[in-house]
Amino acid sequence: MSEQVSAGTVIWITGATSGIGRSLAIAYAATGARLILSGRRADALADVQRQCGTTNVHTIPFDLADLDSIPGRAAEAVACFGQVDTMVHNAGLAARERVVNTSRPVHEQILHTNYLGPALLTQALLPAMIERHDGHFVVISSMAGTYGSPQLGAYAAAKHALHGFFESLRAEEYDRGIVVTLVIPGFIKTDITAHALTGSGGSYGRVLSVYDNAMSADECARKIVQAVTTRRQEVVIGGVETWMIQLKRWLPRIHAMVIRSHPVRTRNKILGRIPILGRRWRTPKS
């Protein structure tokens, strides 16, 4: 099994304008991969294209929540290089609000962007991959895809749906060469909360302090590339906060108590005092 990205591999990345998507684009460009980059802002995509420093980069601006546009965008992507080898579903939208205050339009927008868009895009690419007996879907999920938390009801629901869909796909198409890698990041230093929606559809507009010392998007991208090249089925990336996933699995009552009664900083203070859980979620200051 190769541990290098094959030069010329065609990789399509959604949500490529910032954060993990941008870092993945730059990391994959350095391997000689051919890239298709998508996001909502054409100007930001053009900037990432320049940072990739290669002519083998195409951009396809579109909004993943526009479900009717997906078949056309998929055809456009295939036309760039003749095929798509690896589809990186990175685009996502967060919402921070109590369930009781979350409006129907916000539920629908989160569901369209985080689940229905990736699912329909996958269906559009899948027949050609099955015919070639080769295709890889990389799904950037979240710890919210493994358990729910206060103010993340809509977001966690969509991420749970994403896990169910791609785990089913993996089982269905394993014998026809289709690989699925689920990536579960912890706290990664991005602007995801700044772009999150409130329950009424407004902008949350601020980055939570828990992200101040989080893992960088560049480090996260390096770990994702390694997991994808070794064809991992699932990889959890982050610091001590990711141990909440194990706490949910082995001590669900304690997990439920922590989740319902904590600010995030208290949760990580508790976990950080248990030596076996490893390093805190910190990166050196530059």
KAWO-V531701 format. One record per residue. N is the residue number from 0. PHI is phi in radians with two decimals (NA if undefined). OMEGA is omega in whole degrees, -180 to 180 (NA if undefined). D_LAST is the distance of its C-alpha to the last C-alpha in Angstrom with 2 decimals. Layout:
n=N phi=PHI omega=OMEGA d_last=D_LAST
n=N phi=PHI omega=OMEGA d_last=D_LAST
//
This chain:
n=0 phi=NA omega=-177 d_last=35.50
n=1 phi=-1.20 omega=175 d_last=32.97
n=2 phi=-1.94 omega=176 d_last=29.29
n=3 phi=-2.16 omega=174 d_last=28.46
n=4 phi=-1.31 omega=-180 d_last=28.59
n=5 phi=-1.18 omega=177 d_last=31.79
n=6 phi=-1.03 omega=-180 d_last=31.47
n=7 phi=1.63 omega=176 d_last=33.31
n=8 phi=-1.02 omega=-179 d_last=32.81
n=9 phi=-1.64 omega=-176 d_last=33.10
n=10 phi=-2.13 omega=178 d_last=30.46
n=11 phi=-1.87 omega=-178 d_last=30.78
n=12 phi=-2.10 omega=172 d_last=27.86
n=13 phi=-1.62 omega=-177 d_last=28.56
n=14 phi=1.10 omega=-171 d_last=26.06
n=15 phi=-1.56 omega=-174 d_last=24.15
n=16 phi=-1.43 omega=-177 d_last=23.07
n=17 phi=-2.81 omega=173 d_last=19.83
n=18 phi=1.03 omega=-177 d_last=17.84
n=19 phi=-1.09 omega=-179 d_last=18.87
n=20 phi=-1.08 omega=177 d_last=21.68
n=21 phi=-1.09 omega=-180 d_last=19.70
n=22 phi=-1.12 omega=176 d_last=17.30
n=23 phi=-1.12 omega=180 d_last=20.50
n=24 phi=-1.04 omega=-179 d_last=22.20
n=25 phi=-1.17 omega=179 d_last=19.67
n=26 phi=-1.12 omega=-179 d_last=19.58
n=27 phi=-1.25 omega=177 d_last=23.38
n=28 phi=-1.05 omega=-179 d_last=23.91
n=29 phi=-1.18 omega=-180 d_last=22.38
n=30 phi=-1.54 omega=-176 d_last=25.10
n=31 phi=1.59 omega=177 d_last=27.91
n=32 phi=-1.19 omega=172 d_last=28.84
n=33 phi=-1.64 omega=-169 d_last=30.80
n=34 phi=-2.07 omega=168 d_last=29.31
n=35 phi=-2.14 omega=-175 d_last=30.82
n=36 phi=-2.00 omega=179 d_last=28.48
n=37 phi=-2.25 omega=177 d_last=29.78
n=38 phi=-3.12 omega=-176 d_last=28.85
n=39 phi=-1.41 omega=-173 d_last=30.61
n=40 phi=-1.93 omega=-178 d_last=29.22
n=41 phi=-1.09 omega=-178 d_last=30.39
n=42 phi=-1.14 omega=179 d_last=28.21
n=43 phi=-1.19 omega=176 d_last=24.96
n=44 phi=-1.10 omega=179 d_last=26.33
n=45 phi=-1.08 omega=178 d_last=27.10
n=46 phi=-1.15 omega=178 d_last=23.54
n=47 phi=-1.14 omega=177 d_last=22.28
n=48 phi=-1.00 omega=178 d_last=25.22
n=49 phi=-1.14 omega=-179 d_last=24.10
n=50 phi=-1.16 omega=178 d_last=20.57
n=51 phi=-1.21 omega=173 d_last=22.36
n=52 phi=1.11 omega=180 d_last=23.93
n=53 phi=-2.54 omega=178 d_last=27.24
n=54 phi=-1.45 omega=-178 d_last=30.72
n=55 phi=-1.54 omega=179 d_last=31.21
n=56 phi=-2.34 omega=173 d_last=29.72
n=57 phi=-1.94 omega=176 d_last=32.03
n=58 phi=-2.07 omega=177 d_last=31.29
n=59 phi=-2.30 omega=179 d_last=33.59
n=60 phi=-1.25 omega=171 d_last=32.86
n=61 phi=-2.97 omega=179 d_last=34.56
n=62 phi=-1.70 omega=-177 d_last=34.38
n=63 phi=-1.08 omega=179 d_last=34.68
n=64 phi=-1.29 omega=176 d_last=36.66
n=65 phi=-1.45 omega=-170 d_last=39.36
n=66 phi=-1.10 omega=-178 d_last=41.17
n=67 phi=-1.18 omega=-178 d_last=44.04
n=68 phi=-1.48 omega=-170 d_last=41.82
n=69 phi=-1.12 omega=179 d_last=40.43
n=70 phi=-1.00 omega=179 d_last=43.27
n=71 phi=-1.16 omega=179 d_last=43.03
n=72 phi=-1.19 omega=178 d_last=39.26
n=73 phi=-1.12 omega=178 d_last=39.66
n=74 phi=-1.10 omega=178 d_last=42.39
n=75 phi=-1.11 omega=-180 d_last=40.29
n=76 phi=-1.16 omega=179 d_last=37.42
n=77 phi=-1.08 omega=-179 d_last=39.90
n=78 phi=-1.17 omega=-178 d_last=41.39
n=79 phi=-1.06 omega=-176 d_last=38.14
n=80 phi=-2.28 omega=179 d_last=38.31
n=81 phi=1.67 omega=179 d_last=41.37
n=82 phi=-2.97 omega=170 d_last=39.69
n=83 phi=-2.15 omega=-179 d_last=36.64
n=84 phi=-1.53 omega=-177 d_last=35.61
n=85 phi=-2.27 omega=178 d_last=32.67
n=86 phi=-1.84 omega=179 d_last=32.35
n=87 phi=-1.75 omega=178 d_last=29.00
n=88 phi=-1.49 omega=-177 d_last=29.80
n=89 phi=-1.89 omega=-177 d_last=26.50
n=90 phi=-1.02 omega=179 d_last=27.74
n=91 phi=-2.84 omega=-179 d_last=28.10
n=92 phi=-2.40 omega=-180 d_last=28.78
n=93 phi=-1.71 omega=172 d_last=28.33
n=94 phi=-2.44 omega=180 d_last=30.75
n=95 phi=-2.16 omega=-180 d_last=30.47
n=96 phi=-2.98 omega=173 d_last=33.93
n=97 phi=-1.13 omega=-178 d_last=36.63
n=98 phi=-0.97 omega=-176 d_last=39.14
n=99 phi=-1.08 omega=-177 d_last=41.97
n=100 phi=-1.88 omega=-177 d_last=40.30
n=101 phi=-1.61 omega=-177 d_last=39.13
n=102 phi=-1.36 omega=178 d_last=41.36
n=103 phi=-1.03 omega=179 d_last=42.90
n=104 phi=-1.01 omega=178 d_last=41.17
n=105 phi=-1.22 omega=175 d_last=37.74
n=106 phi=-0.94 omega=-176 d_last=38.88
n=107 phi=-1.18 omega=-179 d_last=40.13
n=108 phi=-1.14 omega=179 d_last=37.06
n=109 phi=-1.13 omega=180 d_last=34.75
n=110 phi=-1.14 omega=-180 d_last=37.28
n=111 phi=-1.12 omega=-176 d_last=37.70
n=112 phi=-1.28 omega=-171 d_last=34.03
n=113 phi=-1.62 omega=180 d_last=32.87
n=114 phi=-2.22 omega=-174 d_last=36.05
n=115 phi=-1.08 omega=179 d_last=38.94
n=116 phi=-1.04 omega=177 d_last=36.97
n=117 phi=-1.03 omega=-179 d_last=35.37
n=118 phi=-1.13 omega=-179 d_last=38.72
n=119 phi=-1.23 omega=177 d_last=40.79
n=120 phi=-1.14 omega=176 d_last=38.43
n=121 phi=-1.08 omega=179 d_last=38.66
n=122 phi=-1.06 omega=-180 d_last=42.45
n=123 phi=-1.21 omega=-177 d_last=42.56
n=124 phi=-1.57 omega=-169 d_last=40.78
n=125 phi=-1.08 omega=-177 d_last=42.34
n=126 phi=-0.99 omega=180 d_last=45.81
n=127 phi=-1.18 omega=177 d_last=44.62
n=128 phi=-1.14 omega=179 d_last=42.22
n=129 phi=-1.10 omega=179 d_last=45.10
n=130 phi=-1.09 omega=178 d_last=47.36
n=131 phi=-1.42 omega=-175 d_last=44.95
n=132 phi=1.04 omega=-177 d_last=44.40
n=133 phi=-2.87 omega=176 d_last=40.66
n=134 phi=-3.12 omega=-175 d_last=37.95
n=135 phi=-2.35 omega=175 d_last=34.69
n=136 phi=-1.89 omega=179 d_last=33.48
n=137 phi=-1.95 omega=-171 d_last=29.91
n=138 phi=-1.99 omega=179 d_last=29.72
n=139 phi=-1.50 omega=-177 d_last=26.50
n=140 phi=-1.71 omega=-175 d_last=27.83
n=141 phi=-2.97 omega=171 d_last=26.43
n=142 phi=-1.04 omega=177 d_last=27.18
n=143 phi=-1.16 omega=174 d_last=29.59
n=144 phi=-1.42 omega=-180 d_last=31.56
n=145 phi=-1.94 omega=174 d_last=32.41
n=146 phi=-2.79 omega=179 d_last=33.26
n=147 phi=-1.54 omega=179 d_last=33.80
n=148 phi=-2.40 omega=177 d_last=32.13
n=149 phi=-0.96 omega=178 d_last=33.22
n=150 phi=1.26 omega=180 d_last=32.72
n=151 phi=-2.11 omega=-175 d_last=31.92
n=152 phi=-0.98 omega=-178 d_last=35.55
n=153 phi=-1.16 omega=-179 d_last=35.70
n=154 phi=-1.13 omega=180 d_last=32.30
n=155 phi=-1.09 omega=179 d_last=33.03
n=156 phi=-1.07 omega=-179 d_last=36.52
n=157 phi=-1.15 omega=179 d_last=35.36
n=158 phi=-1.22 omega=174 d_last=32.83
n=159 phi=-1.07 omega=178 d_last=35.59
n=160 phi=-1.07 omega=179 d_last=37.84
n=161 phi=-1.05 omega=179 d_last=35.32
n=162 phi=-1.08 omega=-179 d_last=35.33
n=163 phi=-1.06 omega=-179 d_last=39.12
n=164 phi=-1.12 omega=-173 d_last=39.60
n=165 phi=-1.35 omega=172 d_last=37.40
n=166 phi=-1.19 omega=176 d_last=38.58
n=167 phi=-1.13 omega=179 d_last=42.10
n=168 phi=-1.05 omega=-180 d_last=41.38
n=169 phi=-1.01 omega=-179 d_last=39.97
n=170 phi=-1.19 omega=-178 d_last=43.17
n=171 phi=-1.17 omega=-169 d_last=45.46
n=172 phi=-1.93 omega=-179 d_last=44.17
n=173 phi=-0.96 omega=-176 d_last=42.95
n=174 phi=-1.35 omega=179 d_last=46.01
n=175 phi=-1.96 omega=170 d_last=45.55
n=176 phi=1.45 omega=-178 d_last=42.18
n=177 phi=-1.66 omega=-178 d_last=39.96
n=178 phi=-1.94 omega=176 d_last=36.68
n=179 phi=-2.19 omega=174 d_last=34.64
n=180 phi=-2.01 omega=175 d_last=31.12
n=181 phi=-1.60 omega=180 d_last=30.13
n=182 phi=-1.86 omega=-179 d_last=26.41
n=183 phi=-2.02 omega=179 d_last=25.70
n=184 phi=-1.38 omega=169 d_last=22.12
n=185 phi=-1.50 omega=178 d_last=21.21
n=186 phi=-1.41 omega=178 d_last=18.63
n=187 phi=-2.04 omega=-173 d_last=16.35
n=188 phi=-1.29 omega=177 d_last=13.98
n=189 phi=-2.38 omega=180 d_last=16.49
n=190 phi=-1.73 omega=-173 d_last=18.94
n=191 phi=-1.02 omega=-179 d_last=21.91
n=192 phi=-1.30 omega=178 d_last=23.15
n=193 phi=-1.13 omega=-180 d_last=22.93
n=194 phi=-1.65 omega=-178 d_last=25.32
n=195 phi=-1.19 omega=177 d_last=27.47
n=196 phi=-1.66 omega=167 d_last=31.11
n=197 phi=-1.53 omega=-178 d_last=33.04
n=198 phi=-1.12 omega=180 d_last=36.45
n=199 phi=-1.59 omega=180 d_last=38.21
n=200 phi=1.78 omega=177 d_last=36.04
n=201 phi=-1.33 omega=-179 d_last=33.97
n=202 phi=-1.55 omega=175 d_last=30.20
n=203 phi=-1.13 omega=164 d_last=28.30
n=204 phi=1.33 omega=177 d_last=25.77
n=205 phi=-2.61 omega=178 d_last=22.86
n=206 phi=-1.59 omega=-180 d_last=19.89
n=207 phi=-1.15 omega=-176 d_last=20.60
n=208 phi=-1.10 omega=180 d_last=18.39
n=209 phi=-1.08 omega=-180 d_last=18.46
n=210 phi=-1.54 omega=-174 d_last=15.96
n=211 phi=-1.02 omega=-178 d_last=13.27
n=212 phi=-1.96 omega=-177 d_last=11.71
n=213 phi=-1.32 omega=176 d_last=13.35
n=214 phi=-1.03 omega=179 d_last=12.73
n=215 phi=-1.27 omega=177 d_last=11.27
n=216 phi=-1.11 omega=180 d_last=14.20
n=217 phi=-1.15 omega=178 d_last=13.28
n=218 phi=-1.14 omega=177 d_last=13.45
n=219 phi=-1.04 omega=-179 d_last=16.55
n=220 phi=-1.07 omega=179 d_last=18.07
n=221 phi=-1.06 omega=-180 d_last=17.87
n=222 phi=-1.22 omega=177 d_last=19.69
n=223 phi=-1.15 omega=180 d_last=22.17
n=224 phi=-1.01 omega=179 d_last=23.02
n=225 phi=-1.09 omega=-180 d_last=23.74
n=226 phi=-1.13 omega=-179 d_last=25.89
n=227 phi=-1.23 omega=-178 d_last=27.77
n=228 phi=-1.18 omega=176 d_last=28.56
n=229 phi=-1.66 omega=174 d_last=29.97
n=230 phi=1.02 omega=176 d_last=31.84
n=231 phi=-1.13 omega=176 d_last=30.79
n=232 phi=-1.31 omega=-178 d_last=32.90
n=233 phi=-2.67 omega=178 d_last=30.28
n=234 phi=-2.48 omega=176 d_last=26.70
n=235 phi=-1.82 omega=-175 d_last=24.77
n=236 phi=-2.20 omega=179 d_last=20.98
n=237 phi=2.70 omega=-180 d_last=18.74
n=238 phi=-1.91 omega=-174 d_last=18.50
n=239 phi=-1.08 omega=-179 d_last=21.20
n=240 phi=-1.07 omega=-177 d_last=22.45
n=241 phi=-1.23 omega=178 d_last=24.02
n=242 phi=-1.24 omega=174 d_last=26.49
n=243 phi=-1.08 omega=178 d_last=28.34
n=244 phi=-1.15 omega=178 d_last=29.86
n=245 phi=-1.21 omega=177 d_last=31.38
n=246 phi=-1.08 omega=178 d_last=32.50
n=247 phi=-1.09 omega=-176 d_last=34.34
n=248 phi=-1.26 omega=-171 d_last=36.01
n=249 phi=-1.77 omega=-179 d_last=37.17
n=250 phi=-2.34 omega=-172 d_last=37.47
n=251 phi=-1.10 omega=180 d_last=38.14
n=252 phi=-1.17 omega=178 d_last=39.79
n=253 phi=-1.16 omega=177 d_last=36.89
n=254 phi=-1.01 omega=-179 d_last=34.50
n=255 phi=-1.09 omega=179 d_last=36.76
n=256 phi=-1.15 omega=180 d_last=36.86
n=257 phi=-1.13 omega=-177 d_last=33.09
n=258 phi=-1.10 omega=-174 d_last=32.69
n=259 phi=-1.43 omega=-171 d_last=35.41
n=260 phi=-2.16 omega=-172 d_last=34.60
n=261 phi=-1.92 omega=147 d_last=30.86
n=262 phi=-1.46 omega=-176 d_last=28.07
n=263 phi=-0.98 omega=-177 d_last=25.15
n=264 phi=-1.10 omega=179 d_last=23.34
n=265 phi=-1.21 omega=178 d_last=26.52
n=266 phi=-0.97 omega=-176 d_last=26.73
n=267 phi=-1.31 omega=175 d_last=23.33
n=268 phi=-1.14 omega=179 d_last=24.07
n=269 phi=-1.11 omega=-178 d_last=27.28
n=270 phi=-1.16 omega=-178 d_last=25.88
n=271 phi=-1.19 omega=180 d_last=22.99
n=272 phi=-1.57 omega=179 d_last=25.68
n=273 phi=-1.77 omega=-171 d_last=27.42
n=274 phi=-0.95 omega=-175 d_last=26.08
n=275 phi=-1.11 omega=-176 d_last=27.48
n=276 phi=-1.39 omega=173 d_last=25.27
n=277 phi=1.53 omega=-170 d_last=22.18
n=278 phi=-1.20 omega=172 d_last=18.53
n=279 phi=-1.29 omega=-178 d_last=17.47
n=280 phi=-1.44 omega=-179 d_last=15.71
n=281 phi=-2.27 omega=172 d_last=12.17
n=282 phi=-2.20 omega=-178 d_last=8.97
n=283 phi=-1.06 omega=175 d_last=6.31
n=284 phi=-1.29 omega=-179 d_last=3.78
n=285 phi=-1.44 omega=NA d_last=0.00
//
